[in-house]
């Protein structure tokens, strides 16, 4: 049979072990939440940066659309046909033999170059539907980034809750140990 002093020391040791376990559960819970927050912080920062960049790009595309909307009339086939006709007329004027007497050849060359450039610019300009498609694609990417942000937040909360539940379970065991030690008093033994 164990001496009463040994039982008291064992009860104290078990009680200290239980209290230490409670503190450990609390520290682990706080540490887990901090760890999850710190582990996910770089990913969250990258996603926030991507969302800001996409927002800036969307605003710039909207500004470009607003700026180019009045000029969209220049992209019509009739305007492009007019530019092509003007280029043809300028080339024909350049090859007319007597015209260079009245108009200097450098001016005719500059007119041909300008007409060609205008035709090329009208043909190669970004049409507004292309900008609209780019904005639509950009909106899809913004939605993806927001979805990733929500999933990342959900993952962090789920990991924190899981660790918290495990720590609560561990703490419940420690409380049970403390109660068991409290119930096993020497005066209650048979």
C-alpha positions in Angstrom: 0.0 0.0 0.0 1.2 3.5 -0.8 2.0 5.9 1.9 -0.3 8.9 2.4 2.5 11.3 1.6 3.2 9.6 -1.7 -0.5 9.9 -2.7 -0.5 13.6 -1.9 2.7 14.1 -4.1 1.2 12.1 -6.9 -2.1 14.1 -6.7 -0.1 17.3 -6.8 2.0 16.1 -9.7 -1.2 15.0 -11.6 -2.9 18.3 -10.8 0.2 20.3 -12.0 0.2 18.1 -15.1 -3.4 18.9 -15.7 -3.0 22.6 -15.3 0.1 22.5 -17.5 -1.9 20.7 -20.1 -4.6 23.4 -20.0 -1.9 26.1 -20.5 -0.4 24.0 -23.3 -3.8 23.7 -25.0 -4.3 27.5 -24.7 -0.8 28.2 -26.1 -1.3 25.7 -28.9 -4.6 27.3 -29.9 -3.2 30.8 -30.0 0.0 29.5 -31.8 -2.1 27.6 -34.3 -4.2 30.7 -35.2 -1.0 32.8 -35.5 0.7 30.2 -37.5 -2.2 29.8 -39.9 -2.4 33.6 -40.3 1.4 34.0 -40.9 1.5 31.0 -43.3 -1.3 32.4 -45.4 -0.3 36.0 -45.2 2.0 35.9 -48.3 -0.6 34.2 -50.4 -3.3 36.7 -49.2 -0.9 39.6 -50.0 -0.2 38.2 -53.5 -4.0 37.8 -54.2 -4.7 41.3 -52.9 -2.0 42.7 -55.1 -3.4 40.8 -58.1 -6.9 42.1 -57.3 -5.6 45.7 -57.1 -3.7 45.3 -60.4 -6.7 43.9 -62.1 -8.8 46.7 -60.8 -6.3 49.3 -62.1 -6.2 47.6 -65.5 -10.0 47.5 -65.7 -10.1 51.2 -65.0 -7.5 51.9 -67.6 -9.4 49.8 -70.2 -12.6 51.7 -69.3 -10.8 55.0 -69.8 -9.5 53.7 -73.2 -12.9 52.7 -74.3 -14.4 56.1 -73.3 -11.6 57.8 -75.1 -11.8 55.7 -78.3 -15.6 55.6 -78.5 -15.9 58.9 -80.5 -13.1 57.7 -82.8 -14.9 54.4 -83.4 -16.7 56.1 -86.3 -13.3 56.2 -88.1 -13.2 52.4 -88.0 -16.3 52.1 -90.2 -15.7 50.5 -93.6 -16.7 53.7 -95.4 -14.0 55.7 -93.6 -11.4 53.0 -94.4 -12.6 53.1 -98.1 -12.2 56.9 -98.0 -8.6 56.6 -96.7 -7.8 54.0 -99.3 -9.2 56.3 -102.0 -7.2 59.2 -100.7 -4.0 57.1 -100.8 -4.8 56.1 -104.4 -5.4 59.7 -105.4 -2.1 60.8 -103.7 -0.1 58.1 -105.5 -1.8 59.0 -108.8 -1.0 62.7 -108.2 2.6 61.8 -107.4 2.9 60.0 -110.8 1.2 62.8 -112.8 3.9 64.5 -114.9 2.9 68.1 -114.9 1.6 68.3 -111.3 5.1 68.5 -109.8 5.4 72.0 -111.5 2.7 73.4 -109.3 3.2 71.3 -106.2 6.8 70.5 -105.0 7.7 66.8 -105.1 8.5 66.7 -101.4 4.9 67.8 -100.7 3.5 65.1 -102.9 5.7 62.5 -101.2 4.6 63.7 -97.8 1.0 63.5 -98.9 1.4 59.9 -100.1 3.2 59.0 -96.9 0.5 60.6 -94.8 -2.3 58.9 -96.7 -0.6 55.5 -96.3 -0.1 56.1 -92.6 -3.7 57.1 -92.1 -4.9 54.0 -93.9 -2.6 51.8 -91.9 -3.6 53.4 -88.6 -7.3 53.0 -89.4 -6.9 49.4 -90.4 -4.7 48.4 -87.4 -6.4 50.4 -84.6 -7.8 48.4 -81.8 -11.6 48.1 -82.3 -13.9 48.7 -79.4 -15.2 45.1 -79.4 -11.7 43.9 -78.7 -11.5 46.2 -75.7 -14.9 45.0 -74.6 -13.6 41.4 -74.9 -10.5 42.3 -72.9 -12.6 43.8 -70.1 -14.9 40.8 -70.1 -11.8 38.5 -69.7 -10.5 40.8 -67.0 -13.8 40.6 -65.1 -13.5 36.8 -65.2 -10.0 37.0 -63.8 -11.2 39.3 -61.0 -13.9 36.8 -60.2 -11.3 34.0 -60.0 -9.1 36.0 -57.7 -12.0 36.8 -55.4 -12.9 33.1 -55.4 -9.3 32.2 -54.5 -9.3 34.8 -51.7 -12.6 33.4 -50.3 -11.2 29.8 -50.5 -7.9 30.8 -48.9 -9.8 32.5 -46.0 -12.0 29.5 -45.6 -9.0 27.2 -45.5 -7.3 29.3 -42.9 -10.5 29.4 -40.7 -11.0 25.6 -41.2 -7.5 24.9 -40.1 -7.7 27.2 -37.1 -11.1 25.6 -36.1 -9.7 22.1 -36.5 -6.7 22.9 -34.3 -8.9 24.7 -31.8 -11.2 21.6 -31.6 -8.2 19.4 -31.0 -6.9 21.7 -28.3 -10.4 21.8 -26.7 -10.5 18.0 -26.7 -7.0 17.9 -25.1 -8.0 20.6 -22.6 -11.2 18.6 -21.7 -8.9 15.6 -20.9 -6.8 17.8 -18.7 -9.9 19.1 -16.9 -11.0 15.5 -16.4 -7.6 14.6 -15.0 -7.8 17.6 -12.5 -11.3 16.6 -11.4 -10.2 13.0 -11.0 -7.3 14.1 -8.8 -9.7 16.3 -6.8 -12.1 13.4 -6.3 -9.4 11.0 -5.1 -8.9 12.7 -1.7 -7.4 10.6 1.1 -10.4 11.2 3.4 -12.7 9.5 0.8 -10.8 6.3 0.5 -12.4 3.1 1.8 
